[in-house]
Amino acid sequence: MGSLMQSEPELEKKPVGIRFLERIKGSKLSYNAYQAIVLIVTFLAYASYHAARKTTSIVKSALDPQSPDTVVNSILLRFTSFKTGQKQEGWAPFNGPNGTVLLGEIDVAFLAVYAFGMYFAGHLGDRMNLRIFLTVGMIGTGLFTSLFGVGYWANIHSFYYFLIMQMLAGLFQSSGWPSVVAVVGNWFNKKKRGLIMGIWNAHTSVGNITGSLIAAAMLRYGWGWSFVVPGVVIVVIGLVNFAFLPVNPEVVGAERDEDVDSSEKIGDSVNVPLLLSSSDSETDDKKRAVGFIEAWRIPGVAPFALCLFFAKLVAYTFLYWLPFYVSHTAIEGEYLSDETAGNLSTMFDVGGVVGGIMAGYISDRIGARAITAASFMYCSIPALFFYRSYGHVSLLANASLMFLTGMLVNGPYALITTAVSADLGTHSSLKGNSRALATVTAIIDGTGSVGAAVGPLLTGYISSRSSWTAVFTMLMGAAFVAGLLLTRLVMAEVAEKIAESRPSEECRSPLDHQGHVIEV
């Protein structure tokens, strides 16, 4: 019990759940135990964010059952729905001629506020208690997500009501990503960070899948439940976060590991160590939060942020429009119900889990984040083409190509928003400053979120005024640009690998004038 004897102020810093666990155990928790708690709590937290975010895409077809493609397609959809007993009246104002556009505007409003709030969230996150900051964001997200669903029972048909609810939900959601990445970055050093965070980043796809299944299942009881249930879930998990999340080792008095490999680099910093161990610099600079402009100047931040702009444009177009696209596209000559389409769309997220883990593992093995991210983005181009061209052939073909597309699209997205952000947030140019993680993460993901707002907006307009083929052409172009933006970093990493593969002058065996090795 002696290990539990601490000053009262120190005890007060610990989350109540941690103090409860320590009382049960009778001693302080180990460093590994804290790491496990951090991974589990942050995983649940961000999975619940995505579950709440995914509901809109599932409910789209219930709000606007009309097809944006052709009148014939609309008649076939109504006939199929009549056979299955599913009501297709929709919900005003989204069931009118401009329903698809209005849904796209709600998406872009949510994501625009989310992206705008992200920059401020990162700035605040590096200056506040991340546990409290994250909890407030989760409760606020749950509240306004639920209020969107309340419009069903209150018989609200004002577009601006739903628009405002989504904007407020987006504002509170912006606190999530910078907070969870900063906390995980505080507890895990560079070694195997790509693999660990690749596995951990499965929360995005798990949240999307969970949100899809919940929202699809609740549709039969009324679309309002599809928002209220995920809203309640995120509030409950927010309270768990408040009770158990240790923000950093210092708060709970845990001793840090010394497993940092400071020799790995990214792009512009190939001649400078990317990371410093948190114990390498105990100066007052660690206490100073990094400014916004200073964070942008960190080598590698700008190209990865701009790459993520286009990567998230593709990923979030699928996040918000895939169930709608599936339900409005004939597969084997038949149209799927909203619930079936929502369930099928989870294959994209299953592929995303595999892609995130693969990208993290590969980047750890070859020590090259930019090469890995760019390769995945380029490979996603033919995957997008084949999904659009052959996804209608059969359910198996659709699910398989959707899985492949999700793996290649979400792989680099997951890598950049997790391992790359954490790497750059602890870059050696910061001289050991540990209060840059949330700011750097917010810059990278905030810039990406601008693209996430643009993609669904363009999709709403293009699909209603042109065709889905034009939408996929846009997505393939975005994937190409995303890979292209990493060219400089890729070339730097390739040059580094070539230099590493050449034996140094000291290691070469001396040769005679005929080229034979001289034995020493």
N, C-alpha and C positions, 0 to 999 in steps of 0.2 A: 504493500500500500504506500510505501515511501515514495514510489515513483509518481504517485498521484498528488503529492503535496506540492502545490503551486500557489503563487500569490493570487489573490482574488481577482485583480485586474486581468491577469493572464487567463484565468478560468473563464472570465466573462467573454473573452474573445472567441472561445470555442463554441461551435454550434451545440445546441442543447442535445441533439441526437448523439453527437460524438461523446459528450460528457456522460450520457446514459450508457453507451456501449462500454466506456472505460470503467464505469462503476460496476457493471455486470462482470467484466473481465477481471477487475481488480488491479489493473495496471494500464499503462499507456499502450495504445495500438502501435503496431509496427509500421514502418514506412510502406511496406508492401500492402498492408491492410488499408492504409489511407489511399494509396493509389487505386486499389480496387473500388473503394467507396466513391472516389472521384469519377472513375470511369462509368460506374453503374448509375450514379445520380445524374451526371451530365448527359449520359446516353438517354435515360428516361426523359430528362428535361427537353432535349432537342427533338426527340422522337415525338413528344406531345405537341411541340410547336408545329412540326410538319403534319401531324394528324389533323390539327385544327386548320392548317393552311390548305390541305388537300380537299376538304369537303366541298369547296366551291366548284371544283372541276367535276365532281361526281354529280352535284345537284344541277349543273348547267342544263342537262338534257331534260330534266323535270321542269325547270323554269321555262326553257325554250325548246319545245319538242320539234320545231320546224327545222328542216334541213336547209343549209345554206347553199346547196348545190343546184338542185332542179326541182320543178314542181312535181315531176313524176316520182322522184325520190321521196318527196313529202307524202304523196299518196300511198306509196308502198309502205312507208313507215307507219302511217296511220292504220293501214290494213293489217300489218303485222302486229301492231299494238292491240288492235281490236280482237285478234285471235288469242292473244295472250292475256287479255283482260286488263291490260295496263292503261290507265287513264293518260291522255296526252293533251289535256287542255292547256297546260302550262300555267304561268303565273304572271299577271300583268305587273309591270309594263314589259316584261321580257318575252312575252309570247306574241308580240307584234312583229311587223316587218323588219324593224331595226333591233330585234331582240339580241341577235348575235353581236351586234356592234355595242349595245349597252353592256352586255356581259364582258366584252373586251375592255370597255372603259372602266368597269369596276375593277378588273384585274390590274390594269395599268395604274389606277389610282392607289390601290393597295400597295403595289410594288414600288411606285414612285415615292410614296411616303415612307415605305420600308427602307428604300435606298437612301433617301434624304436623312432619315432618322439614324441610319447606321453610322454615318460620320460623327454625329453628336454622341451616339451611344458609345463608340470607341473612346472618344475623348473623355466622357464621364466615367466609363468603366475603369480607366487607368487612374482615376482620382477618387473613386468611391469603393465601398465594400461590395465586391462583386456578388456575394451571396444575396444581400438585400436587393441590389440592383436587378439581379436575375429574377428574384421572387416577385418583385413588383411588376416586371415585364410579363411574367407568366400569368399572374392573376388578372392583369389588365387585358391580356390577349383572350383569356377565357371569358371574361365579362362581355367584351364586344363581339366575340364570335357567337356567343349565346344570344345576344341581343339581335344579331342578324336573323337568327332562327325564330326569335319571338315574333318577327314580322308575319310569320305564317299564322299564328293563333290570333294575333291582333288585327289580322286582315289588312295589313299595310301594303299599299301598292305605289308608294312614292319612291321613285328612282333615287332621289336624294337621301332618303333614309338609309337605304342599303349602301349607297356610296359612302356616306359618313361613317357608318358602322365599320365598313371595310378599311377605310382610311385610319380610323382610330386603332383598329386591330393591327394594322400594319405598323403604326407608330410604336406600339408596345412590343410587337414582335422583333423590332430592330434591336432590342436590348439583348436578345438571345445569343446570337452567334458570336459576337465579340467576347461575351462573358464566358461561354463554355470553352472556347478555344484558349482564352487567356488562362483559365483555371487548369485545363489539361496541360498547357504549355508550362505552367508553374511547377507541375509535378513530374513531368517526363522530359528527359534530356534527349539529345540528338540520336543516341544509339537506338536503332530500330524504330525511330519515330514514325517513319513512313508506313511500316506494317501495322504498328499499334494503332495509329490514327486512321489508317485505312479500314481496319476492322471496326474501330470505334465509330467511324463515320457511317457505318451501316445504319445508325439511328435515323439518317435522312430517309433511306429507303424503307426501313421498318416503320417509321412514322407515316410515310406515304401509303404503304400497304395497309397498315392498321386504320388510317383515316379513310382509305377507300372502302375497306370492308365494313367499317362501322357506318359510314355514310350511305353506302349501297343498301345495307341491311335495314337501316332506319327509314329509307324512302317509302317503304310499304306502309308505314305508320304516319307519314306526313313529312315533307322535306324539312320542316323546322327542327325535327329531332336530329337530323343529320348535322346540324350546327350545335345544338344544345349539348348533346352527349360528349363530343370532343371538347367543348368548352368547359364542361364540368371536370373532365379528366385532367386537363392541363392545370386547372386551379388546384386540384388535389396533389398533383405531382409538384406543383410550385411550393406547396406547404412542406412536402417531403424534402425538397431542395433546401428550404430555409432551415429545416431541422438538422440536416446531415452534411451539407456541403462544406468541406474545409477548403478555403480559397487558396492557401499556399502553405508550405511546410512550417513557415515561421509562426503562423497563427496557432497551430497545434503543437509546436515545439518538436517537430519531427526532424531528424537528421537527414540531410540530403545524400543521395548516392553520388558517386564520383565516376559515373560511367559515360562521361561526355567524350565524344570524338570530335575534337575541334579542328580537324584537318579537312573536313568536307566543305565543298564550295558550291555556289550557284552562280553561273553566268559571269557578271561583271566582276565578281569578287574571287575569281579563280586563283588569285595569288594571295588572298587574305583568308584566314580562317573564318568560316561562316558563323560559328558559335563559340562562345566562351562559357565555361562552366559557371553556374550561378555562384560558386564559391571562389571563382578566380578574382573577382573584384568586389570588395566589400566597402567601396567608397560611398561618399554621399550622393554620387551621381545616380546610384541605384534607386534612390528615394525620389528622384525628379522624374515626373512624367514627361514623356517625349511629346513635342509639339507636332501639329498636323503637317506643316511644311517639312519639318525635319524628318518625319516618318516617310514622306513621299520621296525624299532624297536617298533613302537607303538603297544600295545597289540591288536591283532585281524587283523592287516593289512595283514600279511603273509598268514594265512589260508584263508581269504576271497579272496585275490588276486589269490591264487592257485586254489581255487574253481571256480572263474570266468574264469580261463584259460579253464577249461573243459566245463563250462556252455556256454561260448561264442563260443567254438568249435562247439557245437550242434546248437546254435542259428544262427551262421553265415553260417553254412552249408546250413541251410534252406533259409537264406537270399539270398545266391548266386546261389543255385542250385534247389530250389523248383520249379520255373516256368519251368526250363529245365526238371526236373524229371516228372512233371505233363504232359508236352507236349509229353514226350517219353514213357508214360505209358498208356496202353489202359484202358479206363474207360467205362464199359459196352460194351467192344469190339470195341470201337472207339477211335481214337486219336484226341485230341483237337488242335485247331490252336494255334499259338504262342500268339495271342492276348487274346484268351479265357483262355489259361493256365495262363497267367499273371494276368488276372482279378480274376480267381479262387484262385490263390496263396495269394491274399489279406486276405483270411479268417484266415490264420496263424497270420497275424498282428492284425486282429480284436480280435482274441483270446489273443494276447499279451497285448492289451490294458486292457482287463478284468483281465488277470493274474497279471499285474503290480499293478493295483488298489487293487485287492484282497490281494496280498502279502503285500502291504504297510499297508492296513487296519488291517489285521490279526496280523502282527508284532507289530503294535501300541497297539492293544487290549491286546495281551498276553505279550507284553514287551519282546519279544524274537526273534531277527532277525535271528540267526543261526538256530533255530528249524524250523522257517517258510521256510527259503531257502532250507534246507536239505529235508524237507518234500515234497516240490514242485519237487525237482530234482528226488527223489525216485519215485514219482507218474508219472513222465514223462516217465519212462522206459516202463511200460505197454502201455502207450499211443502211444509211438513210434512203439511198436510191432504191435498194432492193426491197426495203420495207414498203415504200410507197408503190412500187411496181408489182410486187408479188404477195403482199400481205392479204389480199382479197381471195387468194386461191383456196385457202382452207384455214380452219382454226389453228391447226398445228403449224402451218407456215407463218401465220400471223404471230402466234405466241413465240415461235423460235426466232423470227427476225426482230420482234419487239425486244426479246431478251438480249440479243446481240447488240442492237442499237443502244439499249440502256447501259450495257456494259461499257461500250466505247464512248458514249457521251458523258456518263456520270463518272467514269474513271478519272479523267483529268480534272473535272470539276471538284471531285472529292479530294484529290491530291493537293490542288492549289489552295483550297479553303482550309485545309487542315495542316499537313506537314510543312508545306511551303510557307504558309502564313506564320506558323510557329517558328520555323527556321529564320525567317526574315525578321520576325519580332524579337529575336534574341541575337541579331546579327552582331558581328565583332565590332562594327563601326560604332555601335552604341556604347562600347566600353563597359560592358557588364550591366548596363541599365536594364533592370527587369520590369520596368513599368512602361513598356512599349507594345506589349503583346496585343492588348485590346485595340489600341489605335491602329497598328499595322493591319490586324485582322479586319477591322472596320473599313479601312481604306480599300483593301483588296476585295472583300466581299461586298462592300458598299458600291464600288464601281461595277462589280459583277451584277449587282442587283438592279442597276440602271438598265443593263442589257436584259435582265429578267423582266423588267417592266416593258421594254420596247418589243420584245418577242411576242408575248401574248396580244399586245395591242395591234401589231402589224398582222398577226394571224387572224384576228377578228375581222379586220377590214379586207384582207386579201382573200380569205376563204369565202366571204359573202359577196365580194365583187368580182372575183376571178375564179380560182379553183384551188383545191388542195395540192395539186401538182405545183402550182406557183408557190405555195407555202413551203413545200419541201425543197424547192429550188433555193428559196431564201435561207433555209436552215443549212443546206449544204454549203452555200456561200459563206455563211457565218462560221461554220466549222473550219473552212479553209483559212479564213482570215485569222481565226484564233491560233491555229498552228503557225501561220506566217509571222505573227507578232512575237513569237519566241525564237525566231531565226537567229538573232544575235546571241542569245543565251545558249542555243543549241550548238552553234559554231564554237563558242567558247568552251563548252563541255566536251565537244568532239576533239578540239585541239588539246585539251587537258588529258583526255584519255590516250591520245596518240603519244603525247609527251611521257605519260606514265608507262606506256608499253615499251618505250625505248630504254635499253639498259644505259645506265650512267657511264661516263667515261672511266670512273674508277673501277667499275665492275667488269669492264670488257677485258678479255684475255689478250695479251700482246700477240701480234702476228709478225711473221717474218716477211721478207720482201715478196715471197711467193703466195702469201695469204694463209700459210699454215700456222696453227696455234703453237706458240713457244711455251713449252712446259717450264714452269718456275719451280 
